Amino acid sequence: MTVNNSPAWQALSAHANKVREKHLTEMFAEDSERYDKFSFRAAHCLTDFSKQRITSTTLQLLIDLAEQQKLPQRIEALFSGEKVNLSENRPALHTALRQPADQPLLVEGVDISEEIHASLEKMETLVDQIHNGQWRGYDGSPIKNVVNIGVGGSDLGPLMTCRALSMFAPEHIRDIDIHFVSSMDGSHLAGLLTHIDPASTLFIVSSKSFSTIDTLANANTAREWLVDTSGLPLELISQHHFIGITASPEKAADWGIPEKNQLHFWDWTGGRYSMWSVIGMAIALQIGNKNFRQMLAGAHQMDTHFRSAPPAENLPVLMAMIGIWNINFLDIHAHAVLPYDGRLEHVPAYLEQLEMESNGKSVTLNGEKLNYATCPILWGEVGPNAQHAFYQLLHQGTESVMCDFIAPALRYQDQGEDLQAQHQLALANCLAQSRLLALGDSVLDDADTAPAHKRYRGNQPSTTIMFDTLSPASFGALIAMYEHKVYVQSVIWEINPFDQWGVELGKQVATSLLDQFTEQTSSATDSSTEGLIRYVQQQRRENQS
């Protein structure tokens, strides 16, 4: 029996028929205590679900569905190292990456906690060397620029976090400029190499397999640039200017990175869950080892809450189940992430990968084709910018969209009243937009006399996530909360959130097409692909003549 034929699912379907046409204005009018009933706090985070189209009955029925799907047991399976990634026959232990050193975790007889902290300590040693000016380039210059070369989780997580937490770099840390390179076409790297000094630049090559073609193409270009500029042998350049972060040390060594310059993680670390591991070296370089550890501690606080709190008070569980309600019972398939803090500008892009790569699946764990919706289309932007871009659609368009508003309660507490006033302006906009999306123009006194093109229908559901201040710990908790939300939804939908076979096929096909751009004849593909390759070949011939 599939989940959508189960008793709990059918009970929710019947309930949705009663609630679907009810407007949020009615719900607030009928219950003055909605905020008190539907807001929850844990691990630095406050989540307010009162602007979601739910009732107390809705929440209870959603919890019934979670219990029917054995969610508590599945949560424990995740933390204890069971092979929850069935298609790849391995566990998914990103939670272990932020577990304190004094808490052992045995997986198949091995204490992986000991291995994790040994890896982190080696990373911290390298970070200290760079911060102290002890890591030198080929001419003896201390490192000034660090370039993180990666793609997907090896890029998005560190990039997002460095931008969010850059202000937390301790004063005693020597200034290091952190750059990120991910684009396959070389545009990131080409622009960067023109204005950095090769002798004081260190490249971090982050690749789980050390065979990702995007990453290695950029790494090869960087190495060739250093060799050409310095006139020194490749082996010497590799020793002074490259660190490899990988789960495939042999391949990193084959590429030329010596073992002493390697940091290792494990095949059970999914790319989009890897920023907590040594993949986060760029983060540690940006904010310092102590703050990196505080970020891990904040995430661990959320882990502990997720593992122990009952479903009715569990932030990730509630986020996930209300998402299920919107997607599968209210037929809402678009999700906007709207941070009202410019430091969080890369959070939407990170969550796009986290959610859509994890739960963008159409086959169950048993290999059966689904006949119900899974992951929605996710997108977003910093809220004040989004207000002048796509909020028109949110307020007056034809699509139903669920939204997450994210903001710190306090900012600029030690930087003057003018900046504090600007933050209050951002908060006022955040709360006003979520209010208007929920209640529509009922918040206005003269709405009934307004022309149709000035009316706001409202009833767009949203969650508001707030924390006291943005810090390494609160940021770690926030990201961990979204990770666990993804897992909970995968349990309900009976899919595997830890593989990404849809990504792999595109890579294989791309590799098979590479030679055709330089050959005079192309092998059989399809008329569109063949025609486009011929066009590229023709442009190259004309450019050479």
MARLO-565020 format. One record per residue (C-alpha): residue in one letter; chain; x, y, z; residue number from 0. Coordinates in Angstrom, 3 decimals. Layout:
<pts>
   rest   kette          X          Y          Z    nr
      a       A          X          Y          Z   NUM
...
</pts>
This chain:
<pts>
   rest   kette          X          Y          Z    nr
      m       A      0.000      0.000      0.000     0
      t       A      1.395      3.391     -0.995     1
      v       A      1.307      6.200      1.540     2
      n       A     -1.438      8.107     -0.296     3
      n       A     -3.778      5.133      0.145     4
      s       A     -3.099      4.862      3.866     5
      p       A     -5.646      5.712      6.602     6
      a       A     -3.688      8.746      7.851     7
      w       A     -3.380     10.186      4.336     8
      q       A     -7.076      9.639      3.640     9
      a       A     -7.994     11.366      6.912    10
      l       A     -5.919     14.375      5.866    11
      s       A     -7.571     14.414      2.445    12
      a       A    -11.002     14.525      4.042    13
      h       A     -9.861     17.262      6.403    14
      a       A     -8.409     19.273      3.525    15
      n       A    -11.811     19.323      1.832    16
      k       A    -13.131     21.215      4.858    17
      v       A    -10.172     23.574      5.303    18
      r       A     -9.159     24.264      1.700    19
      e       A    -11.670     27.029      1.085    20
      k       A    -11.190     28.676      4.464    21
      h       A     -9.288     31.960      4.367    22
      l       A     -6.565     32.871      6.826    23
      t       A     -8.547     35.976      7.757    24
      e       A    -11.265     33.678      9.118    25
      m       A     -8.739     31.560     10.987    26
      f       A     -7.242     34.583     12.738    27
      a       A    -10.679     36.031     13.469    28
      e       A    -11.846     32.760     15.034    29
      d       A     -8.722     32.226     17.164    30
      s       A     -6.920     35.142     18.790    31
      e       A     -4.298     32.763     20.172    32
      r       A     -3.034     31.410     16.859    33
      y       A      0.489     32.731     17.419    34
      d       A      0.736     31.129     20.862    35
      k       A     -0.569     27.821     19.521    36
      f       A      1.506     27.641     16.353    37
      s       A      4.879     29.176     17.217    38
      f       A      7.707     27.075     18.648    39
      r       A     11.253     27.703     19.875    40
      a       A     14.361     25.508     20.026    41
      a       A     18.115     25.735     19.377    42
      h       A     18.285     29.501     18.698    43
      c       A     15.294     29.400     16.312    44
      l       A     11.725     30.639     16.631    45
      t       A      9.345     29.322     13.993    46
      d       A      5.919     30.889     13.612    47
      f       A      3.473     28.696     11.685    48
      s       A      0.381     30.754     12.547    49
      k       A      0.181     32.163      8.987    50
      q       A      0.002     28.652      7.566    51
      r       A     -3.439     27.402      6.565    52
      i       A     -3.665     24.956      9.441    53
      t       A     -5.760     24.245     12.505    54
      s       A     -4.981     22.218     15.617    55
      t       A     -6.741     19.314     13.935    56
      t       A     -4.484     19.677     10.901    57
      l       A     -1.375     19.377     13.050    58
      q       A     -2.688     16.331     14.870    59
      l       A     -3.562     14.578     11.619    60
      l       A     -0.114     15.404     10.220    61
      i       A      1.515     13.930     13.315    62
      d       A     -0.659     10.832     12.878    63
      l       A      0.714     10.525      9.346    64
      a       A      4.288     10.877     10.615    65
      e       A      3.747      8.174     13.229    66
      q       A      2.083      5.907     10.670    67
      q       A      5.243      6.238      8.543    68
      k       A      7.325      5.296     11.610    69
      l       A      9.107      8.639     11.621    70
      p       A     10.559      8.341     15.174    71
      q       A     12.188      5.032     14.228    72
      r       A     13.497      6.468     10.964    73
      i       A     14.997      9.446     12.798    74
      e       A     16.826      7.079     15.122    75
      a       A     18.036      5.059     12.121    76
      l       A     19.558      8.213     10.650    77
      f       A     21.486      9.082     13.821    78
      s       A     22.614      5.560     14.669    79
      g       A     24.315      4.906     11.323    80
      e       A     21.869      2.530      9.671    81
      k       A     22.108      2.361      5.883    82
      v       A     19.340      4.855      5.136    83
      n       A     20.808      5.532      1.666    84
      l       A     19.510      2.292      0.182    85
      s       A     20.467      2.781     -3.464    86
      e       A     24.123      3.304     -2.498    87
      n       A     24.017      0.923      0.473    88
      r       A     25.467      3.299      3.042    89
      p       A     24.482      5.505      5.974    90
      a       A     24.055      9.282      5.846    91
      l       A     25.920     10.594      8.858    92
      h       A     26.137     14.342      8.398    93
      t       A     24.865     14.629     11.983    94
      a       A     28.010     12.815     13.156    95
      l       A     30.142     15.548     11.576    96
      r       A     29.002     18.023     14.238    97
      q       A     28.836     15.592     17.162    98
      p       A     31.118     16.445     20.126    99
      a       A     34.367     14.490     20.389   100
      d       A     33.381     12.947     23.726   101
      q       A     30.377     11.183     22.173   102
      p       A     31.573      8.025     20.387   103
      l       A     29.568      6.621     17.488   104
      l       A     30.271      3.048     16.414   105
      v       A     29.421      2.167     12.818   106
      e       A     30.304     -1.405     11.847   107
      g       A     32.671     -1.578     14.796   108
      v       A     34.537      1.650     14.009   109
      d       A     34.311      4.800     16.132   110
      i       A     33.733      7.291     13.347   111
      s       A     33.611     10.163     15.837   112
      e       A     37.312      9.647     16.488   113
      e       A     38.051      9.707     12.755   114
      i       A     35.932     12.823     12.209   115
      h       A     37.682     14.816     14.902   116
      a       A     41.128     13.684     13.752   117
      s       A     40.257     15.020     10.294   118
      l       A     38.954     18.308     11.736   119
      e       A     42.085     18.722     13.850   120
      k       A     44.309     18.323     10.790   121
      m       A     42.183     20.966      9.023   122
      e       A     42.552     23.301     11.990   123
      t       A     46.323     22.856     11.931   124
      l       A     46.440     23.859      8.255   125
      v       A     44.118     26.798      8.913   126
      d       A     46.382     28.009     11.731   127
      q       A     49.444     27.720      9.488   128
      i       A     47.789     29.874      6.838   129
      h       A     46.497     32.421      9.357   130
      n       A     49.933     32.657     10.989   131
      g       A     51.707     33.203      7.668   132
      q       A     53.558     29.884      7.980   133
      w       A     52.201     28.434      4.714   134
      r       A     54.307     29.962      1.974   135
      g       A     54.048     30.189     -1.785   136
      y       A     56.757     29.206     -4.247   137
      d       A     58.791     32.399     -3.645   138
      g       A     58.357     32.435      0.128   139
      s       A     55.351     34.783      0.168   140
      p       A     52.703     34.119      2.856   141
      i       A     49.300     33.173      1.494   142
      k       A     47.043     36.138      0.809   143
      n       A     44.375     34.601     -1.453   144
      v       A     42.630     31.256     -1.018   145
      v       A     40.549     29.967     -3.928   146
      n       A     38.002     27.237     -3.188   147
      i       A     37.442     25.153     -6.329   148
      g       A     34.354     22.980     -6.105   149
      v       A     30.842     22.524     -7.411   150
      g       A     27.456     21.829     -5.845   151
      g       A     27.734     21.197     -2.121   152
      s       A     31.503     21.661     -2.209   153
      d       A     30.870     25.237     -3.343   154
      l       A     27.402     26.350     -2.231   155
      g       A     27.724     25.463      1.456   156
      p       A     31.104     27.136      2.062   157
      l       A     30.176     30.122     -0.150   158
      m       A     26.862     30.686      1.643   159
      t       A     28.442     30.407      5.073   160
      c       A     31.455     32.606      4.344   161
      r       A     29.153     35.356      3.105   162
      a       A     26.789     34.976      6.046   163
      l       A     29.407     34.906      8.783   164
      s       A     32.296     36.973      7.388   165
      m       A     31.813     39.643     10.051   166
      f       A     32.709     37.101     12.748   167
      a       A     36.357     36.795     11.707   168
      p       A     38.399     37.461     14.874   169
      e       A     40.660     40.499     14.780   170
      h       A     43.790     38.448     15.454   171
      i       A     43.360     36.462     12.213   172
      r       A     45.604     37.696      9.431   173
      d       A     43.476     38.953      6.556   174
      i       A     42.926     36.274      3.926   175
      d       A     40.779     36.877      0.841   176
      i       A     38.537     33.883      0.153   177
      h       A     37.340     33.322     -3.419   178
      f       A     35.013     30.694     -4.883   179
      v       A     35.284     29.109     -8.307   180
      s       A     32.639     26.713     -9.607   181
      s       A     31.625     27.617    -13.160   182
      m       A     32.376     24.904    -15.691   183
      d       A     33.030     27.433    -18.459   184
      g       A     35.989     28.948    -16.625   185
      s       A     34.444     32.409    -16.280   186
      h       A     34.935     32.570    -12.499   187
      l       A     38.572     31.571    -12.781   188
      a       A     39.413     33.669    -15.825   189
      g       A     38.272     36.847    -14.126   190
      l       A     40.031     35.993    -10.871   191
      l       A     43.470     35.087    -12.235   192
      t       A     43.934     38.528    -13.773   193
      h       A     44.105     40.314    -10.424   194
      i       A     45.606     37.945     -7.838   195
      d       A     49.265     37.258     -7.159   196
      p       A     50.184     33.648     -8.029   197
      a       A     52.989     33.389     -5.470   198
      s       A     50.620     34.178     -2.578   199
      t       A     47.598     32.163     -3.784   200
      l       A     46.507     28.783     -2.429   201
      f       A     43.904     26.618     -4.185   202
      i       A     41.611     24.263     -2.278   203
      v       A     40.342     21.559     -4.635   204
      s       A     37.177     20.117     -3.074   205
      s       A     35.888     16.961     -4.711   206
      k       A     34.490     13.868     -3.048   207
      s       A     35.460     11.605     -5.948   208
      f       A     38.294     13.760     -7.303   209
      s       A     36.924     12.972    -10.727   210
      t       A     34.257     15.692    -11.110   211
      i       A     35.002     17.125    -14.535   212
      d       A     33.888     20.687    -13.665   213
      t       A     36.187     20.872    -10.657   214
      l       A     39.197     19.249    -12.305   215
      a       A     38.916     21.489    -15.377   216
      n       A     39.251     24.541    -13.113   217
      a       A     42.012     22.910    -11.059   218
      n       A     43.996     22.030    -14.199   219
      t       A     43.715     25.612    -15.455   220
      a       A     44.847     26.978    -12.085   221
      r       A     47.839     24.644    -11.985   222
      e       A     48.862     25.480    -15.552   223
      w       A     48.658     29.204    -14.665   224
      l       A     50.970     28.707    -11.692   225
      v       A     53.470     26.595    -13.629   226
      d       A     53.561     29.047    -16.550   227
      t       A     53.893     32.066    -14.263   228
      s       A     56.556     30.630    -11.976   229
      g       A     58.510     28.509    -14.436   230
      l       A     58.789     25.890    -11.671   231
      p       A     58.090     22.149    -11.889   232
      l       A     54.577     20.897    -11.344   233
      e       A     55.542     18.872     -8.253   234
      l       A     56.851     21.950     -6.429   235
      i       A     53.793     23.988     -7.376   236
      s       A     51.484     21.250     -6.078   237
      q       A     53.276     21.179     -2.712   238
      h       A     53.057     24.928     -2.153   239
      h       A     49.770     25.896     -3.780   240
      f       A     47.222     23.064     -3.581   241
      i       A     45.197     21.394     -0.854   242
      g       A     42.902     18.527     -1.812   243
      i       A     39.739     17.748      0.152   244
      t       A     38.350     14.398     -0.888   245
      a       A     37.001     10.956     -0.066   246
      s       A     39.312      9.509     -2.761   247
      p       A     42.892     10.139     -1.574   248
      e       A     44.449      7.902     -4.234   249
      k       A     42.903      9.944     -7.034   250
      a       A     43.986     13.192     -5.382   251
      a       A     47.524     11.828     -5.177   252
      d       A     47.400     10.725     -8.814   253
      w       A     46.435     14.294     -9.751   254
      g       A     49.500     15.525     -7.907   255
      i       A     48.453     16.574     -4.407   256
      p       A     50.802     15.080     -1.776   257
      e       A     49.256     13.280      1.189   258
      k       A     50.357     15.980      3.660   259
      n       A     48.264     18.477      1.692   260
      q       A     45.138     16.305      1.732   261
      l       A     42.104     16.419      4.010   262
      h       A     39.798     13.426      3.965   263
      f       A     36.119     12.787      4.533   264
      w       A     33.912      9.775      3.875   265
      d       A     31.696      8.396      1.135   266
      w       A     28.702      8.578      3.470   267
      t       A     29.038     12.383      3.442   268
      g       A     26.684     13.643      0.758   269
      g       A     27.954     16.689     -1.115   270
      r       A     25.061     18.927     -0.082   271
      y       A     25.569     17.844      3.547   272
      s       A     29.349     18.280      3.553   273
      m       A     29.970     21.838      4.795   274
      w       A     30.218     20.472      8.353   275
      s       A     33.252     18.384      7.386   276
      v       A     36.708     19.471      6.195   277
      i       A     34.892     20.684      3.050   278
      g       A     34.231     23.663      5.310   279
      m       A     37.926     24.625      5.396   280
      a       A     37.169     27.863      3.532   281
      i       A     34.658     28.676      6.288   282
      a       A     37.261     28.095      8.998   283
      l       A     39.710     30.287      7.091   284
      q       A     37.076     33.031      6.901   285
      i       A     35.736     32.981     10.477   286
      g       A     38.412     31.099     12.445   287
      n       A     38.523     27.603     13.900   288
      k       A     36.725     28.586     17.112   289
      n       A     33.752     30.052     15.262   290
      f       A     33.656     27.036     12.941   291
      r       A     33.338     24.823     16.017   292
      q       A     30.551     27.074     17.328   293
      m       A     28.694     26.611     14.053   294
      l       A     29.001     22.839     14.489   295
      a       A     27.755     23.182     18.057   296
      g       A     24.692     25.141     16.930   297
      a       A     23.872     22.469     14.371   298
      h       A     24.340     19.791     17.042   299
      q       A     21.850     21.613     19.271   300
      m       A     19.293     21.307     16.479   301
      d       A     20.252     17.652     15.981   302
      t       A     19.613     16.944     19.652   303
      h       A     16.247     18.709     19.497   304
      f       A     15.273     16.829     16.327   305
      r       A     16.253     13.472     17.801   306
      s       A     14.573     13.913     21.195   307
      a       A     11.652     16.353     20.963   308
      p       A      8.159     14.893     20.473   309
      p       A      6.707     15.477     16.986   310
      a       A      4.178     18.029     18.225   311
      e       A      7.024     20.297     19.448   312
      n       A      9.741     19.352     16.975   313
      l       A     10.727     22.247     14.685   314
      p       A     12.055     20.248     11.705   315
      v       A      9.190     17.776     11.936   316
      l       A      6.584     20.541     12.016   317
      m       A      8.253     22.399      9.126   318
      a       A      8.304     19.218      7.076   319
      m       A      4.768     18.090      7.829   320
      i       A      3.265     21.527      7.135   321
      g       A      5.155     21.434      3.832   322
      i       A      3.534     18.052      3.130   323
      w       A      0.156     19.619      3.921   324
      n       A      0.729     22.446      1.458   325
      i       A      2.081     20.256     -1.338   326
      n       A     -0.052     17.148     -1.147   327
      f       A     -3.310     18.445      0.300   328
      l       A     -3.523     22.145     -0.655   329
      d       A     -1.911     21.597     -4.079   330
      i       A      0.823     24.239     -3.651   331
      h       A      3.982     23.407     -5.607   332
      a       A      6.073     26.575     -5.396   333
      h       A      8.170     27.600     -2.406   334
      a       A      9.888     30.978     -1.969   335
      v       A     12.702     31.499      0.569   336
      l       A     12.951     35.157      1.609   337
      p       A     15.699     36.213      4.034   338
      y       A     15.478     39.785      5.352   339
      d       A     19.190     40.082      6.046   340
      g       A     21.646     40.681      3.216   341
      r       A     24.189     38.383      4.854   342
      l       A     21.866     35.473      4.055   343
      e       A     21.785     36.211      0.328   344
      h       A     23.051     32.755     -0.668   345
      v       A     20.686     30.792      1.586   346
      p       A     17.980     30.430     -1.116   347
      a       A     20.476     28.971     -3.629   348
      y       A     21.812     26.571     -0.999   349
      l       A     18.304     25.405     -0.094   350
      e       A     17.444     24.977     -3.765   351
      q       A     20.135     22.305     -4.004   352
      l       A     19.462     20.829     -0.567   353
      e       A     15.774     20.301     -1.207   354
      m       A     15.438     19.754     -4.949   355
      e       A     18.478     17.501     -5.335   356
      s       A     17.460     15.521     -2.255   357
      n       A     13.724     15.127     -2.747   358
      g       A     13.276     15.758     -6.458   359
      k       A     12.393     12.090     -6.935   360
      s       A      9.545     10.225     -8.613   361
      v       A     10.325      6.648     -7.534   362
      t       A      9.848      5.091     -4.098   363
      l       A     12.488      3.263     -2.092   364
      n       A     10.984      0.079     -3.539   365
      g       A     11.405      1.270     -7.122   366
      e       A      7.729      2.013     -7.709   367
      k       A      6.632      5.084     -9.675   368
      l       A      4.964      7.705     -7.501   369
      n       A      1.440      8.955     -8.136   370
      y       A      1.694     11.906     -5.737   371
      a       A      3.807     15.070     -5.682   372
      t       A      7.133     15.347     -3.887   373
      c       A      9.525     18.306     -3.748   374
      p       A      8.167     21.697     -4.853   375
      i       A     10.048     24.165     -7.043   376
      l       A     12.177     26.223     -4.687   377
      w       A     13.581     29.679     -5.326   378
      g       A     14.165     32.911     -3.493   379
      e       A     16.042     36.160     -2.992   380
      v       A     16.865     38.609     -0.230   381
      g       A     13.444     39.961      0.724   382
      p       A     13.885     43.698      0.018   383
      n       A     15.208     42.887     -3.465   384
      a       A     12.470     40.315     -4.058   385
      q       A      9.819     42.907     -3.179   386
      h       A     10.831     44.764     -6.344   387
      a       A     11.042     41.608     -8.437   388
      f       A      8.568     38.743     -7.948   389
      y       A      6.377     39.824     -5.020   390
      q       A      3.888     41.052     -7.600   391
      l       A      3.238     37.409     -8.461   392
      l       A      3.005     36.440     -4.795   393
      h       A      0.398     39.117     -4.070   394
      q       A     -1.692     39.233     -7.232   395
      g       A     -0.604     36.376     -9.479   396
      t       A     -2.500     33.187    -10.234   397
      e       A     -0.085     30.816     -8.456   398
      s       A     -0.318     29.696     -4.853   399
      v       A      3.109     29.950     -3.230   400
      m       A      4.288     28.990      0.248   401
      c       A      6.964     31.272      1.686   402
      d       A      9.636     31.172      4.366   403
      f       A     10.570     34.553      5.852   404
      i       A     13.920     34.478      7.687   405
      a       A     15.339     37.285      9.861   406
      p       A     17.321     37.997     13.027   407
      a       A     15.510     39.962     15.750   408
      l       A     18.598     42.055     16.559   409
      r       A     21.394     43.542     14.453   410
      y       A     23.854     46.452     14.695   411
      q       A     23.482     46.601     18.484   412
      d       A     26.946     48.133     18.821   413
      q       A     27.065     50.086     15.551   414
      g       A     24.824     53.078     16.072   415
      e       A     21.170     54.020     15.896   416
      d       A     21.083     54.710     12.157   417
      l       A     21.999     51.131     11.238   418
      q       A     19.651     49.771     13.896   419
      a       A     16.882     51.829     12.310   420
      q       A     17.670     50.287      8.933   421
      h       A     17.365     46.813     10.420   422
      q       A     14.015     47.767     11.949   423
      l       A     12.926     48.947      8.499   424
      a       A     13.839     45.521      7.095   425
      l       A     11.933     43.780      9.891   426
      a       A      8.892     45.998      9.327   427
      n       A      8.891     45.020      5.665   428
      c       A      9.347     41.338      6.525   429
      l       A      6.382     41.289      8.894   430
      a       A      4.229     43.508      6.670   431
      q       A      4.765     41.290      3.631   432
      s       A      3.946     38.079      5.492   433
      r       A      0.850     39.756      6.989   434
      l       A     -0.372     41.016      3.635   435
      l       A      0.267     37.662      1.951   436
      a       A     -1.796     35.961      4.639   437
      l       A     -4.636     38.399      5.194   438
      g       A     -4.794     40.243      1.885   439
      d       A     -6.342     43.678      1.697   440
      s       A     -8.571     42.946      4.682   441
      v       A     -5.811     44.753      6.611   442
      l       A     -6.832     47.998      4.830   443
      d       A     -9.803     50.117      5.837   444
      d       A    -11.000     51.019      2.332   445
      a       A    -10.269     47.761      0.516   446
      d       A    -13.868     47.133     -0.526   447
      t       A    -13.992     50.316     -2.594   448
      a       A    -10.668     49.715     -4.372   449
      p       A    -10.679     48.760     -8.082   450
      a       A     -9.997     45.126     -8.953   451
      h       A     -6.414     45.746    -10.019   452
      k       A     -5.609     47.063     -6.541   453
      r       A     -7.112     44.134     -4.605   454
      y       A     -4.993     41.585     -2.691   455
      r       A     -6.575     38.194     -2.217   456
      g       A     -4.180     36.987      0.534   457
      n       A     -4.378     33.392      1.815   458
      q       A     -0.773     32.721      0.737   459
      p       A      0.707     30.575      3.533   460
      s       A      4.051     31.432      5.126   461
      t       A      6.360     30.492      7.963   462
      t       A      8.454     33.114      9.739   463
      i       A     11.786     31.931     11.139   464
      m       A     13.559     34.261     13.533   465
      f       A     16.598     34.000     15.797   466
      d       A     17.929     36.443     18.364   467
      t       A     21.023     37.439     16.372   468
      l       A     22.873     35.932     13.439   469
      s       A     25.863     34.056     14.867   470
      p       A     27.840     30.938     13.944   471
      a       A     25.706     28.915     16.370   472
      s       A     22.316     30.239     15.231   473
      f       A     23.318     29.873     11.586   474
      g       A     24.386     26.272     12.167   475
      a       A     21.052     25.524     13.836   476
      l       A     19.106     27.138     10.985   477
      i       A     20.787     25.070      8.268   478
      a       A     20.514     21.859     10.293   479
      m       A     16.791     22.506     10.743   480
      y       A     16.310     22.609      6.973   481
      e       A     18.397     19.452      6.521   482
      h       A     16.166     17.556      8.931   483
      k       A     13.048     18.949      7.296   484
      v       A     14.210     17.368      4.040   485
      y       A     14.746     13.992      5.703   486
      v       A     11.325     14.004      7.357   487
      q       A      9.599     14.718      4.058   488
      s       A     11.531     11.902      2.377   489
      v       A     10.279      9.500      5.048   490
      i       A      6.673     10.519      4.439   491
      w       A      7.047     10.336      0.653   492
      e       A      8.984      7.027      0.911   493
      i       A     11.880      8.239     -1.247   494
      n       A     15.680      8.337     -0.878   495
      p       A     16.947     11.890     -0.213   496
      f       A     20.621     10.908     -0.254   497
      d       A     21.244      9.893     -3.862   498
      q       A     21.127     12.015     -7.026   499
      w       A     21.112      9.695    -10.013   500
      g       A     19.374     12.357    -12.073   501
      v       A     22.566     14.417    -11.863   502
      e       A     24.839     11.572    -12.919   503
      l       A     23.294     10.796    -16.303   504
      g       A     23.740     14.356    -17.558   505
      k       A     27.453     14.167    -16.715   506
      q       A     27.822     10.896    -18.628   507
      v       A     26.068     12.204    -21.732   508
      a       A     28.125     15.407    -21.654   509
      t       A     31.358     13.402    -21.526   510
      s       A     30.234     11.285    -24.482   511
      l       A     29.651     14.451    -26.560   512
      l       A     32.991     16.133    -25.893   513
      d       A     34.914     14.595    -28.798   514
      q       A     32.208     15.492    -31.288   515
      f       A     33.025     19.212    -31.059   516
      t       A     36.449     18.608    -32.618   517
      e       A     35.514     15.845    -35.087   518
      q       A     34.240     16.597    -38.574   519
      t       A     31.379     14.148    -38.270   520
      s       A     29.229     13.534    -35.246   521
      s       A     27.911     10.170    -34.141   522
      a       A     24.183      9.523    -34.084   523
      t       A     22.411     11.445    -31.335   524
      d       A     19.357     13.446    -32.390   525
      s       A     18.803     16.076    -35.025   526
      s       A     18.826     18.977    -32.556   527
      t       A     22.077     17.992    -30.852   528
      e       A     23.755     17.199    -34.169   529
      g       A     22.647     20.504    -35.670   530
      l       A     23.928     22.517    -32.718   531
      i       A     27.299     20.721    -32.757   532
      r       A     27.618     21.449    -36.500   533
      y       A     26.948     25.113    -35.769   534
      v       A     29.753     25.205    -33.179   535
      q       A     32.126     23.425    -35.590   536
      q       A     31.250     25.893    -38.367   537
      q       A     31.870     28.903    -36.106   538
      r       A     35.257     27.527    -35.130   539
      r       A     36.273     26.919    -38.755   540
      e       A     35.204     30.436    -39.772   541
      n       A     37.047     31.949    -36.826   542
      q       A     40.245     30.118    -37.782   543
      s       A     40.142     31.055    -41.461   544
</pts>
